[in-house]
């Protein structure tokens, strides 16, 4: 089974290499801003009635850059050509997304026109697709024009796959987060089809704020809540930042400390989700989750901070590819499926269930159960509808096409009588 997988490593660059990395990131930003300035100038000329071509695509932007790079950036040979190509590719994607959003061809919130990038603002990264990109024994990572870069952790996992021929590097992306440098290798990997330990077992997973997740087996996964625990430290650093003189070294030092803290909190939450999704995909044959409308949930000003701290969308995103790796199946419930308001025993749906009410009490059969566990059991019941349609077979899409998660229809959850078939215990 061929699939795409990313291998991410923390870099330990020397001062010379760190300056080279920062310079390549700046070159990418320079190409992005130069291309955006050209597009705006051409749009203004077109509005005045002049017959000019506006470069919208990546090939057109590259042609314009090659014509003007000697005048705009006589130092362009100091960096890899991939740095400038990465910036122009980002601009082409931003222009396409803006146009598709304007014409209704893109889902989600309406996107604005691209804006100029500022140093130290936003995500700082640069991508490499050609050149000397490799991982070896002498030095873990080799990048074009930058050379050898040490890493904080061994790269033996990727190196073993490269030597055995089961992986091929497609792209390397270097980024800076919280003052630290990382490299991510996007690879095409040949994986052996996995088999979960309990292939016949169905588990429903209800993600929340109080607990990271509650399983239909009754297990509760604790939520680390890193942001909640660090609010005092963040407030103290923000006050310290406000006292610093703009443009001073002390202000820059405080900004770096604050950025490192936020990056550390994000890594804690990501680690919790990775551990949970890996265990679920390796253990259970079928995992059922909800397709939550997280963007709409974040509009609740009383819950937005807690929801942002939990990052609920990570559960479904990570399970989408991990279930493919380990041979399990992912079933997604409709966003409007009343998993919390439905009784997991008699299937009676309550009209209202306020959020503060953490215990589900059924007026029809008298069931009393934890609200989240009741929702998880209802999610597990949805797998019956999908399983009843028979096993999935290979079709015209081919073996190597990444499958999508199956979606359960709430009206096909089975008979309203009897206990919902939650996870089977051995």
C-alpha positions in Angstrom: 0.0 0.0 0.0 1.5 3.3 -1.1 0.7 6.4 0.9 2.1 9.8 1.7 3.7 10.3 5.1 5.6 13.2 6.7 8.7 12.7 8.9 9.3 15.8 11.1 12.6 16.4 13.0 13.8 19.2 15.2 17.0 20.8 13.9 20.1 21.8 15.9 21.8 24.3 13.5 25.1 26.0 14.1 25.1 29.8 14.0 26.2 29.8 10.4 23.6 27.3 9.3 20.9 29.2 11.3 21.8 32.4 9.4 21.5 30.5 6.1 18.1 29.1 7.1 16.8 32.6 8.1 18.2 34.0 4.8 16.3 31.4 2.8 13.1 32.2 4.6 13.7 35.9 3.9 14.3 35.1 0.2 11.0 33.2 0.1 9.2 36.2 1.7 11.0 38.6 -0.8 9.8 36.6 -3.8 6.2 36.5 -2.4 6.1 40.2 -1.8 7.7 41.0 -5.2 5.2 38.9 -7.1 2.3 40.4 -5.1 3.5 43.9 -5.9 3.6 43.0 -9.6 0.1 41.5 -9.6 -1.3 44.6 -7.9 0.5 46.9 -10.4 -0.9 44.9 -13.3 -4.4 45.0 -11.9 -4.2 48.7 -11.5 -3.0 49.1 -15.1 -5.8 46.8 -16.3 -8.3 48.9 -14.4 -7.0 52.0 -16.3 -7.7 50.2 -19.6 -4.2 49.2 -20.4 -3.7 45.9 -22.2 -1.4 44.1 -19.8 -1.3 40.4 -18.7 -1.8 39.7 -15.1 0.3 36.7 -13.9 -2.1 34.5 -11.9 -0.5 31.0 -12.2 2.8 29.7 -11.0 4.4 29.4 -14.5 3.4 33.0 -15.3 4.8 34.3 -12.0 8.1 32.4 -12.6 8.5 33.9 -16.0 8.0 37.4 -14.6 10.5 36.6 -11.8 13.1 35.3 -14.2 12.9 38.5 -16.2 13.2 40.9 -13.3 15.3 39.0 -10.8 18.6 40.6 -11.9 17.2 44.1 -11.3 15.1 43.3 -8.2 17.5 40.9 -6.4 21.1 40.9 -7.8 22.0 38.7 -4.8 19.6 35.9 -5.9 22.5 33.5 -6.5 23.2 33.3 -2.8 20.1 31.2 -2.2 18.6 28.1 -3.7 16.2 28.7 -6.5 13.7 26.7 -4.5 13.4 29.5 -2.0 12.0 31.9 -4.6 9.9 29.2 -6.2 8.4 28.4 -2.8 7.4 32.0 -2.3 5.9 32.3 -5.8 4.0 28.9 -5.3 2.6 30.3 -2.1 1.4 33.4 -3.9 -0.2 31.4 -6.7 -2.1 29.3 -4.2 -3.3 32.4 -2.3 -4.5 34.0 -5.5 -6.3 30.8 -6.6 -7.9 30.4 -3.2 -9.1 34.0 -3.3 -10.6 33.7 -6.7 -12.3 30.4 -5.9 -13.7 31.8 -2.7 -15.0 34.9 -4.5 -16.8 32.7 -7.1 -18.2 30.2 -4.6 -15.9 27.3 -5.6 -14.2 27.1 -2.2 -15.8 26.0 1.1 -15.5 27.9 4.4 -15.2 31.5 5.2 -14.6 34.0 2.3 -10.9 34.7 1.8 -9.5 38.1 1.3 -6.9 39.2 -1.3 -3.3 38.2 -0.4 -1.4 40.7 1.7 2.3 41.5 2.0 4.3 39.3 4.4 6.2 41.0 7.2 9.3 39.7 8.9 8.6 37.9 12.1 4.9 37.7 11.4 3.0 34.6 10.5 4.5 31.2 9.7 8.1 31.3 8.5 9.0 28.5 6.2 10.6 27.5 3.0 10.2 24.4 0.8 12.6 22.4 -1.3 11.5 20.0 -4.1 14.8 19.6 -6.1 18.5 19.6 -5.4 20.5 17.9 -2.7 17.8 16.7 -0.3 18.9 13.6 1.6 19.3 11.9 5.0 22.5 10.1 5.7 24.8 8.8 8.5 27.5 11.4 8.5 25.0 14.3 9.1 21.3 13.6 9.5 19.9 16.2 7.1 21.4 17.7 3.9 19.5 20.7 2.2 20.3 22.5 -1.1 22.7 25.4 -0.7 22.5 25.1 3.1 24.5 21.9 3.5 24.5 19.6 6.4 22.3 20.3 9.4 22.4 18.5 12.7 19.2 17.3 14.3 18.1 17.0 18.0 16.8 13.5 17.4 18.0 10.5 15.3 16.6 10.1 11.8 17.1 6.3 11.7 13.4 5.6 11.2 13.4 7.5 7.9 16.9 6.5 6.9 16.0 2.8 7.3 13.1 3.2 5.0 15.1 5.1 2.4 17.8 2.4 2.3 15.3 -0.4 2.0 13.6 1.3 -0.9 10.2 1.6 0.9 10.3 5.5 1.0 11.1 8.3 -1.4 11.5 11.9 -0.4 9.2 14.2 -2.4 9.6 17.5 -0.6 11.5 19.0 2.4 10.0 22.0 4.3 12.0 24.0 6.8 10.0 26.1 9.3 10.7 28.1 12.5 8.3 27.8 15.4 8.9 29.4 18.7 12.5 30.2 18.0 13.2 26.5 17.0 13.9 25.1 13.5 12.1 22.0 12.2 12.4 20.1 8.9 9.5 18.0 7.6 10.1 15.5 4.8 7.0 14.6 2.7 7.6 11.1 1.5 5.9 8.4 -0.6 6.0 5.4 1.6 5.3 1.7 0.9 3.5 0.3 3.9 2.4 -3.2 4.7 -1.4 -3.4 5.3 -1.9 -3.4 9.0 -4.4 -5.3 11.1 -5.9 -4.0 14.4 -5.7 -6.1 17.5 -9.5 -6.3 17.7 -10.8 -6.2 14.1 -14.4 -7.0 15.0 -14.7 -4.4 17.7 -16.6 -1.1 17.3 -15.8 1.9 19.4 -17.5 5.3 19.5 -15.4 8.3 20.4 -16.9 11.5 21.8 -14.4 14.4 21.9 -15.0 17.1 24.4 -13.6 19.8 26.6 -13.9 18.3 30.1 -12.2 15.1 28.8 -10.1 14.8 25.8 -12.3 11.9 24.7 -14.8 9.5 26.1 -15.0 6.0 24.6 -18.1 3.9 24.3 -16.3 1.3 26.5 -16.6 3.8 29.4 -12.9 4.8 29.3 -12.2 8.5 29.7 -9.0 10.0 28.3 -7.9 13.0 30.4 -7.4 16.4 28.7 -4.0 17.9 29.4 -5.4 21.5 29.0 -2.0 23.1 28.5 -3.4 26.5 27.7 -5.5 26.6 30.9 -2.5 25.7 33.0 -0.3 28.4 31.5 -2.7 31.3 31.5 -0.9 33.1 34.3 2.5 32.7 32.6 1.1 34.0 29.4 -0.5 37.0 31.1 2.8 37.8 32.9 4.7 37.7 29.6 2.2 39.8 27.9 2.4 42.4 30.6 6.2 42.3 30.3 6.0 42.7 26.6 3.7 45.7 26.9 6.3 47.4 29.2 9.2 46.9 26.8 10.2 49.7 24.5 9.2 49.0 20.8 12.2 48.0 18.8 14.4 47.2 21.8 16.3 44.0 22.3 14.4 43.3 25.5 11.1 43.4 23.7 12.4 41.0 21.1 13.7 38.7 23.8 10.2 38.7 25.5 8.5 38.0 22.2 10.7 35.0 21.7 10.0 33.7 25.2 6.2 34.1 24.6 6.5 32.4 21.2 8.4 29.4 22.7 5.7 29.1 25.4 2.9 29.0 22.8 4.8 26.5 20.7 5.4 24.3 23.7 1.7 24.3 24.6 0.7 23.4 21.1 3.2 20.4 21.1 1.7 19.1 24.3 -1.8 19.0 22.9 -0.6 17.5 19.6 1.2 14.8 21.5 -2.0 13.9 23.4 -4.0 13.6 20.1 -1.3 11.5 18.4 -1.1 9.0 21.2 -4.9 8.6 21.4 -5.5 8.3 17.6 -2.6 5.8 17.2 -4.0 3.6 20.0 -7.5 3.7 18.6 -6.5 2.9 15.0 -4.2 0.0 16.2 -6.8 -1.5 18.6 -10.3 -1.3 17.2 -11.5 -2.4 13.8 -14.1 0.4 13.4 -13.8 3.9 15.0 -16.9 6.2 14.9 -16.5 10.0 15.4 -18.6 13.1 14.8 -18.0 15.6 12.0 -18.0 18.7 14.3 -18.5 22.2 13.0 -15.6 23.6 15.0 -15.6 27.0 13.3 -19.2 27.6 14.4 -18.5 26.3 17.9 -15.6 28.7 18.3 -18.1 31.6 18.0 -19.3 30.8 21.5 -17.4 33.3 23.5 -17.8 31.3 26.7 -16.3 28.2 25.2 -14.0 29.5 22.5 -10.9 29.4 24.7 -11.5 25.9 26.0 -12.3 24.6 22.5 -9.2 26.2 21.0 -7.2 24.6 23.8 -8.5 21.2 23.0 -8.3 21.4 19.1 -11.2 19.1 18.5 -10.7 18.9 14.7 -7.4 17.0 15.3 -9.3 13.8 16.2 -11.0 13.3 12.8 -8.0 14.6 10.9 -5.5 12.2 12.4 -7.9 9.2 12.3 -8.5 9.8 8.6 -5.0 8.6 7.7 -4.1 6.5 10.7 -7.0 4.1 10.1 -5.8 3.6 6.6 -2.3 2.8 7.9 -3.4 0.2 10.5 -6.2 -1.5 8.5 -9.1 -0.2 10.6 -12.2 1.8 9.4 -13.4 5.3 10.2 -17.1 6.1 10.3 -18.2 9.7 10.5 -21.5 10.8 12.0 -23.4 13.7 10.6 -22.9 17.0 12.4 -26.5 17.3 13.2 -26.9 13.8 14.6 -28.2 14.1 18.2 -25.7 11.8 19.8 -26.0 13.6 23.2 -29.8 13.9 23.3 -30.5 10.3 22.2 -31.0 7.6 24.8 -28.5 4.8 24.1 -30.9 2.2 25.5 -34.4 3.0 24.1 -33.3 5.4 21.3 -35.7 8.2 22.6 -34.5 11.7 21.7 -34.9 14.5 24.2 -36.1 17.8 22.9 -33.5 19.8 24.8 -30.3 19.0 26.8 -28.4 22.0 28.1 -24.7 21.9 28.1 -24.4 22.3 31.8 -26.3 19.1 32.4 -23.5 16.5 32.4 -25.7 13.5 33.3 -28.2 12.0 30.8 -31.5 11.0 32.3 -34.0 9.3 30.0 -37.7 10.0 30.8 -38.9 7.0 28.9 -36.8 4.1 30.3 -35.2 5.7 33.3 -31.6 5.3 32.0 -29.0 7.4 33.9 -25.6 7.7 32.4 -22.8 10.1 31.9 -23.6 12.5 29.0 -20.4 11.9 27.1 -20.5 8.1 27.5 -24.1 8.1 26.3 -23.0 10.0 23.2 -20.1 7.7 22.6 -22.4 4.6 22.7 -24.8 6.3 20.3 -21.9 6.9 17.9 -20.9 3.2 18.2 -24.4 2.3 17.2 -24.0 4.1 13.9 -21.4 1.6 12.7 -24.2 -1.0 12.5 -25.7 0.8 9.5 -22.4 0.9 7.7 -21.5 -2.7 8.5 -24.9 -3.9 7.2 -24.0 -2.7 3.7 -21.2 -5.3 3.5 -17.4 -5.0 3.3 -15.8 -2.4 1.1 -14.3 -3.8 -2.1 -11.8 -2.5 -4.5 -13.4 -0.5 -7.3 -12.4 1.6 -10.3 -10.6 4.1 -8.1 -7.7 1.6 -7.9 -5.7 0.2 -5.0 -3.4 3.2 -4.5 -6.1 5.9 -4.2 -6.6 7.2 -0.7 -10.1 6.2 0.5 -12.4 8.6 2.2 -14.0 8.0 5.5 -17.5 6.4 5.4 -20.4 8.5 6.6 -23.2 7.0 8.6 -26.9 8.1 8.0 -28.7 8.7 11.3 -31.9 7.2 10.0 -30.2 3.9 9.5 -29.0 3.2 13.0 -31.2 0.1 13.4 -34.1 -0.9 15.5 -35.1 1.6 18.2 -35.5 -1.3 20.7 -32.8 -2.7 22.8 -29.4 -1.6 24.0 -27.2 0.2 21.5 -24.4 -2.1 20.3 -21.5 -0.3 21.8 -17.9 -1.6 21.8 -17.5 -5.3 22.3 -15.3 -6.3 25.1 -13.2 -9.4 24.8 
